[in-house]
Amino acid sequence: MNQIPQDPSASISSTPDPAIDTAKLVQLLRRKERNWVEWGEACATLQKSGYNPQQIFEETGFEPIQQNQVIVASQVFTSLVKGNLSEEIQARFQQRGSDILYEFRILNQAQRVIATEFTDQHKLDADEAKELAKAIKEFSRFSILPQGFSNHPGDALAYQSWKSAGQQHDLQQRSRLIAKGLRYANSQSARQKIEQLLTDFSVTAKKSAPRLPVYRLETEEDLPRLIPVAGEFPLTLSDLNLVPLIEELGAFLIVKSSGNAAWVAVPGWQVIRNAEDPVAILGNSANLPNPLPGRTEPVLIIIDRSQREWDIDSYFLVEESDNLELQWFDETPSIHLLGKLILIMRPKKVLDEDQIHDVWQIDE
């Protein structure tokens, strides 16, 4: 079962919200009281109150994958109730059906109601419900419906069987798919379309999906460091203080923060990876404490706000006359240090900037 994207904070343990009776919810899950819809709501509430999926598993026995299923399915059930699904069908799905409704997560509210009614009518299992959801979703993308098929969920399923049967060389598999299509076809025209395959044995070549463009990150330097940008000099202390403290999550270092911020991706060099609270500032090569030789160009200045202890071999960001600037001190300064300069990055150098718009010249 695929995991749906979750709020990154859900995987981080925190103190539960005292306004929520978490003990009661844990007990409900541990004893499997009431029905799965309430289990899903309980799991979602516990996660929002600070429990992570592993904690819930340890206290209730609900594995993370089960939590994900009942949470998503309970959300689908809620949308069905709002979509005026009959109470009779609601009652049946409340007792069992989380695995089926989980498959309808990819559908909108109106499609979910139709799919649930069709599933109830034909007593579909979870695998068949997954096929149904995929068929309805694919049908929704057609600007013009395939010839002979209506917008009924049965015809959507029948179309999938018809298409697959027409691509089959194996007569036994072909016959099985034809029978399946006839079982679900709702319109007479769809039935006629499928029945044509009983006398037409031509095979339509099956189109192969292209290979996925998959790449693996091989080195740590392939992972860029995403750093908030404070702005461009001149800056004030309040400008610096407005930059949020960011948190990196997961294997791809997804960034979570609060507040407004601009961001810049910096290669994962050792000095960048070691920084605890890096902030980027845009500057100019001619306005640095020691101006850089060569033509004037923009530079990216990286400050680590966590490093505020003076050392003679470093530059530091300080506040002077309500503006921020970089300074070097030959002895311990009496003013407050706001962060250590860890890197100045120049832009990628173009050998001949006059030719960048004339690619043919570079090729020659």
Secondary structure as UniProt FT lines:
FT   HELIX           8..11
FT   TURN            18..19
FT   HELIX           22..31
FT   HELIX           36..48
FT   TURN            49..50
FT   HELIX           53..60
FT   HELIX           64..82
FT   TURN            83..84
FT   HELIX           87..95
FT   HELIX           98..103
FT   HELIX           104..106
FT   HELIX           109..122
FT   HELIX           126..140
FT   TURN            147..148
FT   HELIX           153..165
FT   TURN            166..167
FT   HELIX           171..184
FT   HELIX           188..195
FT   HELIX           196..198
FT   HELIX           220..222
FT   STRAND          225..232
FT   HELIX           237..241
FT   STRAND          247..249
FT   TURN            250..253
FT   STRAND          254..256
FT   STRAND          262..266
FT   HELIX           270..274
FT   STRAND          278..284
FT   HELIX           285..287
FT   STRAND          298..304
FT   TURN            305..306
FT   TURN            312..313
FT   STRAND          315..320
FT   TURN            321..322
FT   STRAND          323..328
FT   STRAND          339..345
FT   HELIX           353..355
FT   TURN            356..357
FT   HELIX           359..363
//
